[in-house]
Amino acid sequence: MGEVSDPKELDKAWRQQYENLAREFAKLIGKRRTIVEIGCGRGQLTIPLANLVRGRLLTVDSFAWPYNTAYRSILNIVSKEKLIGRVSVLKEDYRNFLSRQDDARYEAVISSEFLPEIDSARTCEFLSECHRILKRGGVSVHSFLSPVPKNLRQRLLIEADTNPKWTKTPPDEWFSPSWNVMNKELRRVGFKGTKVIRVKSDLIVRGDAAKKLLREWDVRETFWKTHKTFLVSQGLEIPDWIICVGRKT
């Protein structure tokens, strides 16, 4: 199990997490060429995935606060990685984008850590739109951190990210949807062959690295002060990644 205590190593640890996810996404996408990613953020998944698949990625994000600096960041990375022409970044609300897309236009619609940003009602609408804009044989793939903690380190991380007492940006409804809710909704809107893949994060973040993680997640300083002894000795643990996938027949 990987442990990070040096704040300078945290970014590297996160890159490894998304590289692992990108490999799983690439297997599911296969040779499909037209790919839409909703909620691309800073391109954590976008960039490693673009280096693994043959297709062209159209990435969509509103880049609203607290992600308002991410737009320039992902554009710079796309340029640096020489992915111009392979990755297009669109600054737009995802609902507006989806509503103006033709039926059966794309071969894959994906997201990573986007569903935690919306609620169950919007998730139903979102998945329905994913199904509509996909071609027959297309796939919809979505990843998020498991909302079911396996231990106190994971439980504390979820608490920090969801409780308005601690976080400056509490979620609308959940830390993440459960995999069974996702499976049910994928089937309800018409997807077939749905499945769930679990990818272990194997990442514990302790001490000053945990302090940096909390700051990046907009968790108030009082959380660190309250739990400092535990965060230094035991740390926080990233839950397993859940990947839910459905195919349009």
N, C-alpha and C positions, 0 to 999 in steps of 0.2 A: 504494500500500500504506500503511495507516495505521500510524503509529508513536506509541507513548505512552511518555513518560519521566517525566511528572508523576504521582505517585501519586493526586492528586486527580481525574485524568482517567480512571483505570482503570475505575471503576464505570460511567461513561458509555460507555466502549468496550465493556464487557461487555453493557450494555443494548442497544447497537446490534447485537451478535452475535445476541442472542436475538430481537430484533425481526426480523432477517433470517430467522431460523429460523421464527418464528411465521408469517410470510407464506407460507413454503413449506408448513407444516403446514395453514394455512387453505385453501390451494388443494386439498390432498389430502382434507381433511375435507369441504369443500364445504358442502352444506346439511344435513348430518347433525346431529341435535339432541342426542343423548345421548352424552356423551363422558366417558371415564374416563382420567385421567392417573395413572400409577403413578410414585412417586418425585418428587413435585412440588418438594421442597426449599423454597427461599425464594420460589418462584413465578416464577423467572426467565423461563420459557416461559409459564407459566399466565396471567400478567397480560396480556402483549401479545397472546396468542392469544385470550383472552376478549374482547378489544376488536375482534377481527376476525371471529369466527364468531358464528352465530346461536344455537348450542346452549348447553346448560348443562353446565358442567364439574364432575365429581365428582373431586376430587384426593385421592390417598392417599399417605401417607408415615408411616413409624414415627417419624421425627424423632429417631433415635438419635444418639449422639455420632459425629462432631463436628457434627451438624446439629440438636442439641437446642434451639438458640435460634431455629431457623427457623420453628417452629410459630407462635409469637407474631408473628413478623415477617410471615408471609404473611397471617395474620388481619388485621393492621393495614393491610396494603396493600389487601386486598380491601375493607375498610371505606373506606379513603381514596379508592379508585378507584370507589366506589359500585357494586361488583360483587356485593354481598350479594344472594342469590337467583339469581345467574348462576354463582357459583363456591362450591362447598361443599368444605370441607377436613375430611378424615377422618384422625385419628391412629390408625393401625393397621398392623400388619405386612401387607405386600401379599399374602402367601400366605394369611393368614387371611381377608382381604377377598375374594380371588378364589374361595376354596373355598366361600364361602357365597352366591355369586351364582348366580342361575338361568341356565340355558342360554339363548342367543339373546336377551339382554336389552338390550345396548347397540349403538350404531351406530358407535362408534369407540373404540379403546383405544390410548393413546399413551404414550410415555415419552421423556425427554430426559436423557442422561447417567445413566440408571439402569442400563443393562446393564454398564457398567464396574464397578458395585458388586457384581455377582454373578458366578458362574463359569459354565462352559459347561453343566454339568448342570442348574443352576437356570434357565439361559436356555431350555433345551429345555422344561422344565416350564412356565415362564412363558409362552412363546409358544403352547404347547398350550392353556393356560387362556385366553389372549387369544382364540384361535379359538373356544373353547367358548362364551364369554359374548357373542360378537358375533352380531348378527342377520345374515341373508343380505344381502349387499350392503354389509356393514360393512367398515371398514378398520382395520388395525393399523399404526401409524406410529412409528418409533423412530429417534432421532438420537443421535449420539455423535461424538467427535473421532476422526479417522483414526489408527489405530495404526502406520501406515507413514509415517515421517518423510521429508520431501522434502529436508531440509538439516540442517546441524548445529544450528541454532537450535531446530528442532522435535525433533530427536533428544535434545537436552539437556533440553528440557521433559519429554519422555516418561521420560527417565532419572530426573529429579528426582521424578516422581510415582509411579514404580514400584519403584525400587531401595530395599530396606529400609535400606540404608546411609544414604540421604538422607531418605526420607519416614517420618513417624510413623504413617501409615495406608496401608501397602502394600496393593495390591489382592489379592483372592483368587487371581486367575489372569492377568488381562490389563489393559493400559491401556484397551483397548476391543476388542471382537470385530472380526474382519475382515468386510468387506461380503459376501464370498463365503460365509463361514460363516453369516452372518445370512440371506442369500438361500436357502441350502440348508435351514436349519432352518424358515424360513417355509413353504417348499414341503413339507417333510416333514410338518408338522402339518396341512397341508391348504389353505394359502393359495394363491390363484391370482394371476396378473398381477403377480407380484412385480417390483419395480424398485428401483434405487438412484439416489439424487440426491446429487450432490456440491456443497456450498456452500463456496466459498473464504472463509476467515476474513479474510485480508489484514490480520492484526494482529500487529505486532511490539511487544514490551514490553521496554523497556530501563531501565537504571539503577535509580533508587529505585522506579519503578513495578514493575520486575521483582522487586525485594526485597519489595514489598507482595504481589505475586501469589504468591510462594513462601510467604510467611507464611500467606496465606489458604488455601493448599493443604496446610498442615501439613508443609512441607518444613523440615528442620533448618537452623539458621543456618550449620552447617559447609559446606553446599552453596554458599551465597552467598560465604563466605570463600574457598572453593576456586576458584570460577569467577568471582570478582568482576570481573576485568579484561575477560573476554569479555562478561559480563552488562551491563557499563556501555557497552562499545563496540559490541557486536553485538546483545545481548539474547536474549530467548526469542521464539519464534514459535508462535502457536496453529495447530495443524494444520487441514486442511480438515475441515468438518463432513460427516459421512455420514448420509444419511437413507434408511432401508430401509422399504419399504411392501409390504403384501400385502392382498389383498381376499378376503373370504369369499363364495363363490358358493353 
